[in-house]
Structures are given as C-alpha cells and as structure tokens.
Amino acid sequence: DDTIGCVMTDPSESMKVLFEHLYKNGHRNIVYLHGERGKFITEARISALEKAAADPACSDVTLRLFPSRYYSIEGGYDSMKKLLAATPSDRPTAVIASDDYSAIGVMEAIRDEGLSVPNDISVVGFDGIEITQRSSLKLTTIRQDTKAIGEEAAKNLLAQISGEGNVPKTVKIPPQLILGESCKDLNQ
C-alpha cells in the first residue's frame, strides 16, 4: 500500500542471502516452510527464493515449499513432522524456517525423528531472536536490526509530523546473516 509508510528488513535480500549461504555450503535439496499464503511477507520471500533457485548457475537445486505457521514453535514442529513423513526417501538437506520460533520447532521435530541438526538436516531461521543464540545449538539466522528499524521509523514519523516528509515511504533495512551451528557445510 503506497499510502502507508513502512520500515522493514528487506525480505527479498534476506532470502537471497539465506539461499546463497545454503548453496555455498553444498545444499541442493532445500525446503522453505512458509507462513500464510497471500501475505506480503510470505509472497515476497517465496518470490525471492524462487528467483534465486531459477538462476542458471543453480540448476541443480530442488526448492520445495511447505506450509507452516508464523511465530509458532508448535507450527514448525508439526510442519516438519508432516514434511518428514511425506518425504521419507527424499529428505531435504536444508530447511529454511519462516522465523526463529518455527525453526526451534523444526529442530525439535528433527531430533524427535532420531535425526541430527545439522548432520542430517540443516536448519536456518529468520529474526535473530536472542534465545536461538543462547541454546546448546546456535541457529544460523537472518537477524532483523530492530534498533535500526525503530530509529528509521521514528525519523520518518517525525519528518511527517513536522511536514518535511509528507509522502509515506518504504525503507528496507539490509539483513544480517548470523552464522550459528545449525547449518552444515556439505562440501567438507
């Protein structure tokens, strides 16, 4: 909506960064556990992933989409259990969770199936919530710079209030890849 200003982590660049990280680490069978279809953020992320996977240099990649729920450990867990049951002979090497809470559930489901993160399946998330960096297995994730988002939003709001910036605008903050221990380098 062009009438509403927005400050956010760039969803397209974020997914491109995650995809490139997985590809660089040898992952060719990737699943994205996405949130509700039709939402801007879901569609932007899916579009970016599909574009990255369509690059001729990545012709050996299989990218699958699998539904999940946003911000739900249980949703990530349930979706991963269903994914593993549906694809026993074609397990992904990596799963991109739509957010870090879902990633926690995904990792629990993988462990409950007797598999290992990252040795059997790598998991990456999105948000950079603190708990995922304090757990026994640190999550590889995109960190949203909430400080920069808040500062930019406040700056834009003050400009609109003072009359300096009457046109709402969308500002995209660059993503920050946080390397954890949940993504295996398959090239080694």
C-alpha positions in Angstrom: 0.0 0.0 0.0 1.7 3.2 -1.2 -0.3 5.4 1.3 1.3 3.8 4.3 5.0 4.1 5.3 6.9 1.0 6.3 10.3 0.2 7.7 11.4 -3.4 7.5 14.2 -5.8 6.9 14.4 -6.3 3.2 12.6 -9.7 2.6 13.9 -10.3 -0.8 17.5 -9.6 0.1 17.2 -11.7 3.2 16.0 -14.8 1.4 18.7 -14.3 -1.3 21.3 -14.2 1.5 20.0 -17.4 3.1 19.7 -19.2 -0.2 23.3 -18.2 -1.2 24.6 -19.3 2.1 22.9 -22.7 1.8 24.0 -23.1 -1.8 27.6 -22.1 -1.0 27.6 -24.8 1.7 26.5 -27.5 -0.8 22.8 -27.7 -0.2 20.8 -28.7 -3.2 17.6 -30.1 -1.7 16.0 -27.1 0.1 12.6 -26.7 1.7 11.1 -23.4 2.7 8.5 -23.7 5.5 6.4 -20.6 4.7 3.7 -18.8 6.6 0.2 -18.0 5.3 0.0 -17.5 1.6 -1.3 -14.2 0.3 0.5 -12.2 3.0 3.0 -9.7 1.6 6.0 -11.0 3.5 5.2 -14.6 2.5 4.9 -13.8 -1.1 8.0 -11.6 -1.2 10.1 -14.3 0.5 8.8 -17.0 -1.8 9.4 -14.9 -4.9 13.0 -14.1 -3.9 13.7 -17.8 -3.2 12.2 -18.9 -6.5 14.2 -16.2 -8.3 17.4 -17.3 -6.6 16.8 -21.0 -7.4 15.9 -20.2 -11.0 19.4 -18.8 -11.6 21.1 -20.9 -14.3 24.1 -21.4 -12.0 21.7 -23.1 -9.5 20.0 -25.5 -11.9 21.0 -28.4 -9.6 18.8 -27.1 -6.8 15.4 -28.5 -5.8 13.4 -25.9 -3.9 10.2 -27.1 -2.3 7.6 -25.0 -0.5 5.8 -26.5 2.5 3.1 -24.7 4.6 3.7 -23.8 8.2 2.6 -21.1 10.7 4.4 -17.9 11.6 5.9 -17.4 15.1 4.9 -20.9 16.4 7.2 -23.5 17.8 4.4 -26.0 17.6 3.7 -24.9 14.0 7.3 -25.5 13.0 7.3 -28.9 14.8 4.1 -30.1 13.2 5.1 -28.9 9.7 8.5 -30.6 10.0 6.9 -33.9 11.2 4.5 -33.8 8.2 7.3 -33.0 5.8 9.5 -35.9 7.1 6.5 -38.3 6.9 5.7 -37.1 3.3 9.2 -37.4 2.0 11.0 -40.3 3.8 13.2 -41.1 0.7 13.7 -37.5 -0.4 14.7 -35.7 2.8 15.8 -32.1 2.4 19.4 -31.3 3.2 18.3 -27.9 4.5 15.1 -26.3 5.8 14.5 -22.5 5.8 12.0 -21.8 8.6 9.9 -18.6 8.2 11.0 -17.4 11.6 13.2 -18.4 14.6 10.3 -19.7 16.7 9.3 -22.1 13.9 13.0 -23.1 13.5 13.1 -24.2 17.1 10.1 -26.4 16.5 11.7 -27.7 13.3 14.9 -28.7 15.1 12.8 -30.4 17.9 10.9 -32.5 15.2 14.2 -33.5 13.5 15.6 -34.7 16.8 12.4 -36.5 17.8 12.7 -38.4 14.5 16.2 -39.6 15.6 17.9 -37.3 13.1 20.6 -34.7 13.8 20.7 -31.0 13.2 22.9 -30.2 11.2 24.4 -33.6 10.3 21.2 -34.9 8.7 19.3 -31.7 8.0 20.5 -28.2 8.3 18.1 -25.5 9.6 18.1 -21.8 9.2 15.7 -19.2 10.6 14.7 -15.6 10.3 14.6 -12.9 13.0 17.7 -13.4 15.1 15.8 -13.8 18.5 18.2 -13.9 21.4 17.2 -17.4 22.7 18.4 -19.0 19.5 21.9 -17.7 20.2 21.9 -19.0 23.8 20.7 -22.5 23.2 23.1 -25.5 23.0 22.9 -25.4 19.2 23.1 -21.8 17.9 20.8 -21.2 15.0 22.0 -19.8 11.7 19.5 -17.0 11.0 18.8 -13.6 9.5 18.9 -11.0 12.3 16.5 -8.1 11.9 18.2 -5.0 13.1 15.3 -3.8 15.3 17.3 -0.8 16.6 17.8 0.5 13.0 14.2 -0.3 12.1 12.9 1.7 15.1 15.3 4.6 14.5 14.3 4.9 10.9 10.6 4.6 11.7 10.9 7.3 14.3 12.8 9.5 11.9 10.2 9.1 9.2 7.3 9.7 11.6 9.0 12.9 13.0 9.6 14.1 9.4 5.9 13.5 8.5 4.7 15.3 11.7 7.0 18.3 11.0 5.8 18.5 7.4 9.3 17.6 6.0 8.2 14.3 4.6 4.6 14.2 3.6 5.0 11.2 1.3 4.9 7.8 3.1 7.8 5.7 2.0 9.0 2.1 2.4 12.5 1.8 3.8 14.2 -1.6 3.6 17.0 -2.3 6.2 19.7 -4.7 5.0 19.6 -8.2 6.5 22.4 -9.5 8.8 23.3 -13.2 8.4 24.2 -14.7 11.8 26.2 -17.8 11.5 25.3 -20.4 14.0 25.9 -24.2 14.3 22.7 -25.4 12.6 23.9 -25.3 9.1 26.4 -28.0 7.9 28.9 -27.4 5.1 28.3 -30.3 2.8 31.4 -29.5 0.8 33.7 -30.9 3.6 
